[in-house]
Each structure stands twice: as C-alpha cells, then as structure tokens.
C-alpha cells in the first residue's frame, strides 16, 4: 500500500512490515498500526511512523544505546498479547523528544515500547521502577557511560531531525 506522510512524503508499505499495537500509544489509542523506518543507515534513531495517520511519526531509539544497564520488568499479563516465545524475541525501544536545543533531547524510559518482530505485534508498557521516568536526558546518560563517539553522532543526528521537523512542522 502507498502511505502519504508529512515527513517522508509517499512511502510504500508492505502488509508484512506493519506492526500492530492493539492498544495504541499513551495519548494515541486510536493509532494502532505502525512501521519502523530507519532515520539513515548509520543512525541509532528510527522512526515509528503511523500507518493510520500519516502526520504522526515518533523518533525512537534502543535504550541500550545510551543506557546499557536499562532493564524492563513486566508481567505476563502486561505483555501476554505479544505472544513472545522467549525474552530474546522482544525488541525494546523508547520514544525520544528532541527540543529546539538537541543537547536536551530526552527519552521516555518510563513507558518503553516492546515489539515482537516475529508476529509484528507491539505494546507500550508503563514501568513501575522508580528510577525510570519520562525524561532521561540522552546526552547526560552517554556522558555517564563515556561514549564520546556516540555522543557526537547522536548530537549530529538530533540536529538533523530537528531541522527536518522545523521544515515540515510535524510531530
């Protein structure tokens, strides 16, 4: 199918690429179908593009990129609908917010996205761990883990994303 988006213009989406989040995302329960798109081949960022609303796309990243000690503890009740055969089948991402100053970009570690890429299902969960909140500053986390090479790459990519958002005026 062809999907008209505000960020990527028209893209071709195969049914096999669609990930279903039956409960949607926090604040967007009506948007249940997404595709994951690369920002570019070398970037740790990806886009979670809504298939239901071409104007909605979220920047996502693996939290392990900047927070290698990040773990998610969830119950079977919370993720039973994903039908994971093993924990190794789960892919975890978090939503990134990039303000005007990209150095202050943050990730929501309180509400990660868990995907089962085998059956193309996903779910956003709310983590009870009090050390995780909705605004973890990515650059600060990278500094803590002394990843200077990654810090430069992420800063450059964030600036590029910010410039694109300024041009398109979209989410």
Secondary structure as UniProt FT lines:
FT   STRAND          2..5
FT   TURN            6..8
FT   STRAND          9..12
FT   HELIX           15..17
FT   STRAND          19..20
FT   TURN            22..23
FT   TURN            26..27
FT   TURN            29..30
FT   STRAND          33..38
FT   TURN            41..42
FT   STRAND          45..50
FT   TURN            54..55
FT   STRAND          57..61
FT   HELIX           63..65
FT   TURN            68..69
FT   HELIX           76..79
FT   HELIX           80..82
FT   HELIX           87..89
FT   STRAND          90..97
FT   HELIX           102..104
FT   STRAND          106..107
FT   STRAND          113..116
FT   TURN            117..120
FT   STRAND          121..124
FT   TURN            130..131
FT   STRAND          136..137
FT   HELIX           138..144
FT   TURN            145..146
FT   HELIX           148..168
//
